Amino acid sequence: MIRSNWESFYAMGRLISGVVSIIPLMVFKSRLILFCFMILCSVAAIAQQPLFWGGLKPGLHSVGFQSRWVADYSRTYQLPGASVEAILASKAPRPILLNIWYPAVGPKGQPLKQRDYFAIETKQPEFKQVAEKLRAYELDTVATEVMRKEPAKLTPEEKAVLNQILDTATAAYRDAKPTPGKFPLVIYHAGNGSSFDDNSVLCEYLASHGYVVVGSAFQSLDGSSMAIEGGEGSGQDIRFIIGYCRTMPNVNWDQIGFVGHSAGAQAGVIFQTHAGTRVDALVSLDTTEDYYSLADTRWRYMTDPVQRNMGIMHQPILFCAGPEAGFDMVDRMKFTPRHIFTIDQLNHNDFISQGTMSHRAKSLLMPDSVELKQTAQTILDRYVMLNEVELAFLTKCLKGDSKLLDQLMTRYDAPVRMDSASLSYAPVGQVGPAPYDSSRSLPPGPRDIRPLIAKNGAVETGKLLQRYKDQIKVAPIYDTQFAFALVFQLASDSKDADAKTMFAAYRDAGVDAAKALLSNGSFAKRFGMLEFAEKCFRILLMVDPGNKEAADELKAMGKGEES
């Protein structure tokens, strides 16, 4: 790419030299110098385009980065392994790591490598131990997440690939000079079991477009581990971070956004259930709850506060998930303006840049696999689309400019399918999606099914499954997890007849809802969620009375018919 640019420049220089005699020499020289400078800048920009940005277009700013440790004196903290006596005797403040991406005037030195994000050591004696422990934890975590394997079990080839990923240049420059002025603040929260850098590309991208992005480790409150706390625990850190950022000279404290992935998204939603929150806009990346129903108790720590406090949740939220998401909770949040973006091809970790790195690692381990290379590129392309939507949403909510979001609303104005992206809007007062339009000759989306059952009944809705069953590859309503969520909710709402009807309709359409009920129950049983597991098995027996596996599971739990 760089070589071809220089060849083009040389050819153009030859062309210009042919007419040099008719241009005053000094004018020509000055213009030629300027032209050369512009070409060199273009070549440099191409050469420095970060690998994991893909096709993302940077904003007007360079990206600066800083990490620092600060203390929250309103809370105490002890390192993992501290004795009860030490915990009771000490009032050490809670240490808060701040990773800060910000708009910068220009580059400073060389761009950071991906591994440089873990250079969180400090000379401050009160933070030295926690910094060392957190760094070790985070490096192990990123190795596991990128390579999908415990660090101790990596082969020499896998270690080499991991190092190649970590040595990849980013778009950020440590301690680059900040751009003068104040910019909206965006807090980023990683998911449970992830590392704090897991969506660094988004953080860099937002900073280039004029946002100060602050992430943290959100480690457990009681010091039991370095893993992310999540939920109300993270909420306490979020409050501290917002207050601290009030003192930063480049932050506009009146414009605050939040982006979270998985448990981080859940923490953000929970934070928005509190009265008087200062967060003006929230981006939720694949909470995992989006694919299930409010009847599913596994997310009660989030869904209960949302149901209790819907009336005070007025700030706009962008919910992002796969096309098979039913968004049961989201569609009931009638006091909240909601944008809903569904995007195909992405698994849970592909909603963050760490997912694109993992796919890249797979393709590097098998360099002859065309399929793995194509998959890695597909995931990166979808990740780019996702980031563009996030930027557009935050730009509308925090800067008052809706132009980009309006363009994307037009681009992704399409029914939800398994092979495309869809962006829709639910204004305040709207419960559920816009009414299903049968004249479009397309199957309904997952969000349409519950309203259709309420309006037309389960029998007629079941017939729709039959009508479009040949489109199973592009219709998210045939996803087995969605089938599970629907049948589970109908049964939980004591609509047994509807549950049986939809279960049978799915079976006739070739969707194994029985397997989904059984696997969800078995998974819950394995992790000690016995009440939920029992409910899955009982619902399966209700819709499919002859199911021996469900009966055997209940018997093994001591919950058989004789019980």
C-alpha positions as CSV (number, residue, x, y, z in Angstrom):
1,M,0.0,0.0,0.0
2,I,2.8,2.5,0.9
3,R,4.9,1.4,-2.0
4,S,2.1,2.0,-4.5
5,N,1.5,5.5,-3.0
6,W,5.2,6.4,-3.6
7,E,5.0,5.0,-7.1
8,S,1.9,7.2,-7.8
9,F,3.8,10.2,-6.3
10,Y,6.8,9.6,-8.5
11,A,4.6,9.3,-11.6
12,M,2.8,12.5,-10.8
13,G,6.2,14.2,-10.2
14,R,7.2,13.2,-13.7
15,L,4.0,14.6,-15.1
16,I,4.5,17.9,-13.3
17,S,8.1,18.2,-14.5
18,G,6.9,18.2,-18.0
19,V,5.2,21.5,-17.6
20,V,7.6,23.1,-15.2
21,S,8.9,25.5,-17.9
22,I,5.6,27.4,-18.0
23,I,5.4,27.9,-14.2
24,P,7.6,30.4,-12.3
25,L,10.3,28.3,-10.6
26,M,9.8,29.6,-7.1
27,V,6.1,29.1,-7.2
28,F,6.5,25.6,-8.5
29,K,9.0,24.7,-5.8
30,S,6.8,26.0,-3.0
31,R,3.8,24.2,-4.3
32,L,5.8,21.0,-4.9
33,I,7.0,21.0,-1.3
34,L,3.5,21.5,-0.1
35,F,2.3,18.7,-2.3
36,C,5.0,16.4,-1.1
37,F,4.2,17.2,2.5
38,M,0.5,16.3,1.9
39,I,1.4,13.0,0.2
40,L,3.8,12.1,3.1
41,C,1.1,12.9,5.6
42,S,-1.4,10.7,3.7
43,V,1.1,7.8,3.5
44,A,1.9,8.1,7.2
45,A,-1.8,8.1,8.1
46,I,-2.3,4.9,6.1
47,A,0.8,3.3,7.6
48,Q,-0.4,4.1,11.2
49,Q,-4.0,3.0,10.8
50,P,-4.5,0.6,13.8
51,L,-5.1,-3.0,12.8
52,F,-8.0,-3.5,15.0
53,W,-9.8,-0.4,13.9
54,G,-10.7,-2.0,10.6
55,G,-12.7,0.5,8.5
56,L,-13.4,2.9,11.4
57,K,-12.9,6.5,10.4
58,P,-11.0,8.5,13.0
59,G,-12.3,11.9,14.2
60,L,-10.5,15.2,14.1
61,H,-8.4,14.5,17.2
62,S,-5.3,12.4,18.0
63,V,-5.9,10.1,21.0
64,G,-4.1,10.6,24.3
65,F,-4.0,8.1,27.1
66,Q,-3.2,8.2,30.8
67,S,-3.7,5.8,33.7
68,R,-3.7,6.9,37.3
69,W,-4.6,5.6,40.7
70,V,-6.9,7.6,43.0
71,A,-8.4,6.9,46.5
72,D,-12.0,6.8,47.5
73,Y,-11.8,7.7,51.2
74,S,-15.5,7.2,51.7
75,R,-14.9,3.4,51.6
76,T,-12.4,0.9,52.9
77,Y,-10.6,-1.8,51.0
78,Q,-8.3,-4.8,51.7
79,L,-6.3,-6.8,49.3
80,P,-7.3,-10.4,48.5
81,G,-6.1,-12.7,51.2
82,A,-6.1,-10.2,54.0
83,S,-7.1,-11.6,57.4
84,V,-10.3,-10.7,59.2
85,E,-8.2,-8.9,61.9
86,A,-6.4,-6.8,59.3
87,I,-9.7,-5.9,57.6
88,L,-11.2,-4.8,60.9
89,A,-8.1,-2.9,62.0
90,S,-7.5,-1.1,58.8
91,K,-9.3,1.8,57.2
92,A,-7.3,1.9,53.9
93,P,-9.3,3.7,51.2
94,R,-10.7,1.9,48.2
95,P,-8.2,2.2,45.3
96,I,-9.7,3.3,42.0
97,L,-7.8,2.8,38.7
98,L,-8.6,5.3,36.0
99,N,-7.8,4.6,32.4
100,I,-8.4,7.8,30.5
101,W,-8.6,8.2,26.7
102,Y,-8.9,11.8,25.6
103,P,-8.8,14.1,22.5
104,A,-5.1,15.2,22.0
105,V,-3.5,17.9,19.9
106,G,-1.2,15.4,18.1
107,P,0.9,12.3,18.5
108,K,3.6,12.1,21.1
109,G,6.4,9.6,20.4
110,Q,5.3,6.1,19.3
111,P,1.7,4.8,19.7
112,L,1.0,2.5,22.6
113,K,1.0,-1.2,22.0
114,Q,-1.9,-3.2,23.2
115,R,0.2,-4.6,26.1
116,D,1.0,-1.0,27.2
117,Y,-2.5,-0.7,28.6
118,F,-1.4,-3.0,31.4
119,A,1.4,-0.7,32.5
120,I,-0.5,0.4,35.6
121,E,2.4,0.3,38.1
122,T,2.7,3.3,40.4
123,K,5.2,4.9,42.7
124,Q,2.5,5.8,45.2
125,P,3.2,3.4,48.1
126,E,-0.5,3.0,49.1
127,F,-1.4,1.7,45.6
128,K,1.7,-0.4,44.8
129,Q,0.5,-3.8,46.0
130,V,-3.0,-3.5,44.4
131,A,-1.5,-2.3,41.1
132,E,0.9,-5.4,41.0
133,K,-1.9,-7.8,41.8
134,L,-4.3,-6.2,39.4
135,R,-1.8,-6.2,36.6
136,A,-1.0,-9.9,37.0
137,Y,-4.8,-10.7,37.1
138,E,-5.5,-8.6,34.0
139,L,-2.7,-10.2,32.0
140,D,-3.9,-13.7,32.8
141,T,-7.4,-12.6,31.9
142,V,-6.6,-11.1,28.6
143,A,-4.6,-14.2,27.7
144,T,-7.6,-16.4,28.5
145,E,-10.1,-14.2,26.7
146,V,-8.1,-13.8,23.5
147,M,-6.7,-17.3,23.2
148,R,-9.8,-19.0,24.8
149,K,-7.4,-21.1,26.9
150,E,-5.8,-20.8,30.4
151,P,-2.4,-19.1,30.1
152,A,-0.6,-22.1,31.7
153,K,-1.9,-24.4,29.0
154,L,-0.8,-22.3,26.0
155,T,1.6,-23.9,23.6
156,P,4.7,-22.1,22.4
157,E,2.9,-21.3,19.1
158,E,-0.1,-19.9,21.0
159,K,2.1,-17.8,23.2
160,A,3.8,-16.3,20.2
161,V,0.4,-15.4,18.6
162,L,-0.7,-13.9,21.9
163,N,2.5,-11.8,22.0
164,Q,1.8,-10.7,18.4
165,I,-1.6,-9.5,19.4
166,L,-0.3,-7.7,22.4
167,D,2.4,-6.0,20.4
168,T,-0.1,-4.6,17.9
169,A,0.0,-0.8,17.8
170,T,-3.1,1.1,19.1
171,A,-4.3,4.6,18.2
172,A,-3.3,6.0,21.6
173,Y,-0.3,8.0,22.7
174,R,0.6,8.1,26.3
175,D,0.5,11.6,27.9
176,A,-0.1,13.3,24.6
177,K,-1.0,17.0,25.0
178,P,-4.8,17.4,25.5
179,T,-6.8,19.3,23.0
180,P,-7.9,22.6,24.6
181,G,-11.6,22.8,25.6
182,K,-14.1,20.6,27.4
183,F,-15.6,17.4,26.0
184,P,-18.4,15.1,27.0
185,L,-17.5,12.3,29.5
186,V,-18.1,8.6,28.7
187,I,-17.6,6.0,31.3
188,Y,-16.7,2.5,30.0
189,H,-17.4,-0.7,32.1
190,A,-16.1,-4.1,30.9
191,G,-18.0,-7.3,31.5
192,N,-17.7,-9.9,34.3
193,G,-14.5,-12.0,33.9
194,S,-13.1,-9.7,31.3
195,S,-10.1,-7.3,31.4
196,F,-10.4,-3.6,31.7
197,D,-9.0,-3.1,28.2
198,D,-11.5,-5.3,26.5
199,N,-13.0,-2.6,24.3
200,S,-10.1,-0.3,24.0
201,V,-10.7,0.3,20.3
202,L,-14.1,1.9,21.0
203,C,-12.5,4.0,23.7
204,E,-9.8,5.2,21.3
205,Y,-12.5,5.8,18.6
206,L,-14.7,7.9,20.8
207,A,-11.7,10.0,22.0
208,S,-10.8,10.8,18.4
209,H,-14.3,12.1,17.9
210,G,-14.2,14.4,20.9
211,Y,-15.0,12.4,24.0
212,V,-13.1,11.9,27.2
213,V,-13.5,8.2,28.0
214,V,-12.8,6.8,31.5
215,G,-12.6,3.1,32.3
216,S,-11.8,1.4,35.6
217,A,-11.1,-2.1,37.0
218,F,-14.3,-2.2,39.1
219,Q,-12.7,-4.9,41.2
220,S,-14.8,-6.7,43.9
221,L,-15.8,-4.5,46.8
222,D,-14.7,-6.8,49.6
223,G,-11.2,-7.3,48.2
224,S,-11.9,-11.1,47.7
225,S,-10.6,-11.0,44.2
226,M,-9.6,-8.7,41.3
227,A,-12.6,-9.8,39.3
228,I,-15.2,-7.2,38.3
229,E,-17.9,-6.6,40.9
230,G,-20.8,-5.5,38.7
231,G,-24.3,-4.5,39.8
232,E,-24.7,-2.1,42.8
233,G,-21.0,-2.6,43.7
234,S,-19.9,-1.1,40.4
235,G,-22.5,1.7,40.9
236,Q,-20.5,2.9,43.9
237,D,-17.4,3.2,41.7
238,I,-19.4,4.9,39.0
239,R,-20.5,7.6,41.4
240,F,-17.0,8.2,42.6
241,I,-15.6,8.4,39.0
242,I,-18.3,10.9,38.0
243,G,-17.5,13.0,41.0
244,Y,-13.7,12.8,40.4
245,C,-14.1,13.8,36.7
246,R,-15.7,17.0,37.8
247,T,-12.2,18.1,38.6
248,M,-10.7,17.3,35.2
249,P,-10.2,20.4,33.1
250,N,-11.1,18.8,29.8
251,V,-14.4,17.3,30.9
252,N,-17.8,18.8,30.3
253,W,-19.5,17.5,33.4
254,D,-23.0,18.3,32.1
255,Q,-22.7,15.8,29.3
256,I,-22.1,12.2,30.7
257,G,-22.5,9.0,28.8
258,F,-22.0,5.3,29.8
259,V,-21.1,2.3,27.7
260,G,-21.0,-1.2,29.2
261,H,-20.7,-4.7,27.9
262,S,-22.4,-7.8,29.5
263,A,-22.3,-7.4,33.3
264,G,-21.0,-3.9,32.7
265,A,-24.1,-3.1,30.7
266,Q,-26.2,-4.6,33.5
267,A,-24.4,-2.3,36.0
268,G,-25.2,0.7,33.8
269,V,-28.9,-0.2,33.6
270,I,-29.1,-0.7,37.3
271,F,-27.3,2.6,37.9
272,Q,-30.0,4.3,35.7
273,T,-32.7,3.0,38.1
274,H,-31.5,5.4,40.8
275,A,-33.3,8.7,41.1
276,G,-31.2,11.7,40.2
277,T,-28.5,9.9,38.1
278,R,-26.2,12.2,36.2
279,V,-25.7,9.8,33.3
280,D,-27.5,11.3,30.3
281,A,-27.2,8.4,27.8
282,L,-26.4,4.7,28.1
283,V,-25.2,2.2,25.6
284,S,-25.9,-1.4,26.5
285,L,-23.8,-4.0,24.7
286,D,-25.3,-7.5,24.9
287,T,-26.5,-7.7,28.5
288,T,-27.3,-11.4,27.9
289,E,-30.7,-10.8,29.5
290,D,-31.9,-9.4,26.2
291,Y,-32.5,-12.9,24.8
292,Y,-34.7,-14.0,27.7
293,S,-37.9,-12.9,29.4
294,L,-38.8,-11.1,32.6
295,A,-40.1,-14.5,33.9
296,D,-36.5,-15.7,33.9
297,T,-35.3,-15.1,37.4
298,R,-31.5,-15.4,36.6
299,W,-31.3,-11.6,36.1
300,R,-33.5,-10.5,38.9
301,Y,-30.8,-8.3,40.4
302,M,-31.3,-6.1,37.3
303,T,-34.8,-6.7,36.1
304,D,-36.4,-6.2,39.6
305,P,-35.0,-2.7,40.0
306,V,-35.9,-1.8,36.4
307,Q,-39.5,-2.9,37.0
308,R,-39.8,-1.1,40.3
309,N,-38.3,2.2,39.0
310,M,-39.3,2.4,35.3
311,G,-41.1,5.6,36.0
312,I,-37.9,7.5,36.8
313,M,-35.8,6.1,33.9
314,H,-36.0,8.9,31.4
315,Q,-32.5,9.0,29.9
316,P,-32.2,7.5,26.4
317,I,-30.6,4.0,26.1
318,L,-29.2,2.2,23.1
319,F,-29.6,-1.5,23.4
320,C,-27.4,-3.7,21.2
321,A,-27.7,-7.5,20.8
322,G,-28.0,-10.3,18.2
323,P,-31.1,-10.5,16.0
324,E,-32.6,-13.4,18.1
325,A,-33.0,-11.1,21.1
326,G,-36.6,-10.7,22.3
327,F,-36.0,-7.6,24.4
328,D,-38.9,-8.4,26.8
329,M,-37.6,-6.0,29.5
330,V,-36.6,-3.3,27.0
331,D,-40.1,-3.2,25.4
332,R,-41.7,-2.6,28.7
333,M,-39.6,0.5,29.6
334,K,-42.2,2.9,28.3
335,F,-40.8,6.0,30.1
336,T,-37.4,5.6,28.4
337,P,-36.6,6.6,24.8
338,R,-34.9,3.5,23.4
339,H,-32.9,2.8,20.3
340,I,-32.5,-0.9,19.5
341,F,-29.8,-2.2,17.3
342,T,-29.6,-5.9,16.3
343,I,-26.6,-7.1,14.3
344,D,-25.8,-10.5,12.8
345,Q,-22.8,-12.7,13.1
346,L,-21.6,-11.4,16.5
347,N,-21.3,-13.8,19.5
348,H,-21.2,-12.3,23.0
349,N,-17.5,-11.3,23.1
350,D,-17.6,-10.0,19.5
351,F,-19.4,-6.9,20.7
352,I,-16.0,-5.7,22.1
353,S,-12.6,-5.4,20.4
354,Q,-11.3,-8.3,22.4
355,G,-13.5,-10.5,20.3
356,T,-12.0,-9.3,17.1
357,M,-8.6,-10.0,18.6
358,S,-9.6,-13.6,19.5
359,H,-10.7,-14.2,15.9
360,R,-7.5,-12.7,14.6
361,A,-5.5,-15.1,16.9
362,K,-7.4,-18.1,15.5
363,S,-6.5,-17.1,12.0
364,L,-2.9,-16.5,12.8
365,L,-2.6,-20.0,14.4
366,M,-4.0,-21.5,11.1
367,P,-2.6,-19.2,8.4
368,D,-3.7,-21.5,5.6
369,S,-7.4,-21.4,6.6
370,V,-9.3,-19.1,4.3
371,E,-12.4,-19.6,6.3
372,L,-10.9,-18.4,9.6
373,K,-9.5,-15.3,7.8
374,Q,-12.9,-14.6,6.3
375,T,-14.6,-15.0,9.7
376,A,-12.1,-12.7,11.4
377,Q,-12.8,-10.0,8.7
378,T,-16.5,-10.5,8.9
379,I,-16.5,-10.0,12.7
380,L,-14.3,-6.9,12.4
381,D,-16.6,-5.4,9.8
382,R,-19.6,-5.9,12.0
383,Y,-17.7,-4.5,15.0
384,V,-17.1,-1.4,12.9
385,M,-20.8,-1.1,12.2
386,L,-21.6,-1.4,15.9
387,N,-19.1,1.3,16.9
388,E,-20.5,3.7,14.3
389,V,-24.0,3.3,15.7
390,E,-22.6,3.8,19.3
391,L,-20.8,7.0,18.2
392,A,-23.9,8.3,16.4
393,F,-26.2,7.7,19.4
394,L,-23.8,9.4,21.8
395,T,-23.3,12.3,19.4
396,K,-27.1,12.9,19.3
397,C,-27.6,12.5,23.1
398,L,-24.5,14.3,24.3
399,K,-23.7,16.8,21.6
400,G,-27.2,17.4,20.1
401,D,-26.2,16.4,16.6
402,S,-28.5,13.8,15.2
403,K,-27.3,13.8,11.6
404,L,-25.2,10.7,11.7
405,L,-27.8,8.7,13.7
406,D,-30.5,9.8,11.2
407,Q,-28.3,8.4,8.4
408,L,-27.8,5.1,10.1
409,M,-31.5,4.8,11.0
410,T,-32.2,5.0,7.2
411,R,-29.3,2.6,6.4
412,Y,-30.5,0.0,8.8
413,D,-34.3,0.5,8.4
414,A,-35.1,-3.2,7.8
415,P,-36.9,-6.1,9.5
416,V,-34.8,-8.1,11.9
417,R,-33.0,-10.9,10.2
418,M,-30.2,-13.3,10.9
419,D,-28.1,-12.0,8.1
420,S,-28.3,-8.2,8.4
421,A,-28.5,-5.3,10.9
422,S,-31.6,-3.4,12.0
423,L,-31.9,-0.1,13.9
424,S,-35.2,1.0,15.4
425,Y,-36.6,3.5,17.8
426,A,-39.1,3.2,20.6
427,P,-40.2,6.6,21.9
428,V,-41.5,7.3,25.4
429,G,-44.9,5.8,25.8
430,Q,-44.4,3.0,23.3
431,V,-44.6,-0.6,24.7
432,G,-43.3,-3.2,22.3
433,P,-42.3,-2.7,18.7
434,A,-44.3,-1.0,16.0
435,P,-47.1,-3.3,14.8
436,Y,-46.1,-6.2,12.6
437,D,-46.7,-5.5,8.9
438,S,-47.8,-8.8,7.3
439,S,-48.0,-7.1,3.9
440,R,-44.2,-7.1,3.7
441,S,-44.2,-10.9,3.1
442,L,-41.5,-11.3,5.7
443,P,-41.6,-13.3,8.9
444,P,-42.1,-11.4,12.2
445,G,-39.1,-10.7,14.4
446,P,-38.7,-11.9,18.0
447,R,-40.1,-8.7,19.4
448,D,-43.3,-9.2,17.3
449,I,-44.3,-12.6,18.6
450,R,-45.6,-11.7,22.1
451,P,-47.8,-8.9,20.8
452,L,-49.1,-11.2,18.1
453,I,-50.0,-13.8,20.6
454,A,-51.8,-11.2,22.7
455,K,-53.7,-9.8,19.6
456,N,-54.3,-12.9,17.5
457,G,-53.8,-15.8,19.8
458,A,-51.3,-18.6,20.0
459,V,-52.9,-20.7,17.3
460,E,-52.7,-18.0,14.6
461,T,-49.3,-17.0,15.7
462,G,-48.2,-20.6,15.5
463,K,-49.4,-20.7,11.9
464,L,-47.0,-17.9,11.1
465,L,-44.1,-20.2,12.2
466,Q,-45.4,-22.8,9.7
467,R,-45.8,-20.3,6.9
468,Y,-42.2,-19.1,7.0
469,K,-40.4,-22.2,8.2
470,D,-38.5,-22.5,4.9
471,Q,-36.8,-19.2,5.8
472,I,-35.3,-20.7,9.0
473,K,-31.8,-19.5,8.1
474,V,-32.7,-15.8,8.0
475,A,-35.6,-15.7,10.5
476,P,-34.5,-15.1,14.2
477,I,-37.9,-16.3,15.5
478,Y,-36.6,-19.9,14.8
479,D,-33.7,-19.5,17.2
480,T,-33.9,-22.2,19.9
481,Q,-33.1,-19.9,22.7
482,F,-35.8,-17.5,21.7
483,A,-38.2,-20.5,21.5
484,F,-37.1,-21.4,25.0
485,A,-37.7,-17.9,26.3
486,L,-41.1,-17.7,24.8
487,V,-42.4,-21.0,26.0
488,F,-40.9,-20.4,29.5
489,Q,-42.6,-17.0,29.7
490,L,-46.0,-18.3,28.6
491,A,-45.9,-21.1,31.1
492,S,-44.6,-18.8,33.9
493,D,-47.6,-16.5,33.2
494,S,-49.9,-19.6,33.7
495,K,-50.8,-19.6,30.0
496,D,-50.3,-23.3,29.7
497,A,-52.5,-23.7,26.6
498,D,-50.5,-21.0,24.7
499,A,-47.2,-22.6,25.8
500,K,-48.3,-26.0,24.5
501,T,-49.5,-24.5,21.2
502,M,-46.2,-22.6,20.6
503,F,-44.1,-25.5,21.7
504,A,-45.9,-27.7,19.1
505,A,-45.6,-25.1,16.4
506,Y,-41.9,-24.9,17.0
507,R,-41.5,-28.6,16.9
508,D,-43.4,-28.8,13.6
509,A,-41.1,-26.1,12.2
510,G,-38.1,-28.1,13.1
511,V,-37.0,-26.1,16.2
512,D,-36.1,-28.2,19.2
513,A,-37.5,-26.2,22.1
514,A,-37.5,-29.3,24.3
515,K,-33.7,-29.5,24.0
516,A,-33.4,-25.8,24.9
517,L,-35.6,-26.3,28.0
518,L,-33.5,-29.3,29.0
519,S,-30.1,-27.6,28.4
520,N,-31.1,-24.5,30.3
521,G,-32.3,-26.6,33.2
522,S,-29.2,-28.8,33.3
523,F,-26.9,-25.7,33.1
524,A,-28.8,-24.1,36.0
525,K,-28.6,-27.3,38.0
526,R,-24.9,-27.6,37.5
527,F,-24.4,-24.1,39.0
528,G,-26.7,-24.6,42.0
529,M,-29.8,-22.7,40.6
530,L,-32.0,-25.5,41.6
531,E,-35.3,-23.7,41.7
532,F,-34.9,-22.4,38.2
533,A,-33.7,-25.8,37.0
534,E,-36.7,-27.5,38.5
535,K,-39.0,-25.0,36.8
536,C,-37.4,-25.7,33.4
537,F,-37.9,-29.5,33.8
538,R,-41.5,-29.1,35.0
539,I,-42.4,-26.8,32.1
540,L,-40.9,-29.3,29.7
541,L,-43.0,-32.0,31.1
542,M,-46.1,-29.8,30.9
543,V,-45.7,-29.1,27.2
544,D,-44.3,-32.5,26.4
545,P,-45.7,-35.0,29.0
546,G,-43.8,-38.0,27.6
547,N,-40.3,-36.4,27.9
548,K,-38.3,-39.0,29.8
549,E,-35.2,-36.8,30.2
550,A,-37.1,-34.1,32.1
551,A,-38.7,-36.7,34.3
552,D,-35.4,-38.3,35.1
553,E,-33.8,-34.9,36.0
554,L,-36.7,-34.2,38.4
555,K,-36.4,-37.6,39.9
556,A,-32.6,-37.1,40.4
557,M,-33.4,-33.9,42.2
558,G,-35.9,-35.6,44.5
559,K,-38.7,-33.7,42.8
560,G,-40.4,-36.6,40.9
561,E,-44.1,-37.2,40.9
562,E,-43.9,-39.2,44.1
563,S,-42.6,-36.0,45.8
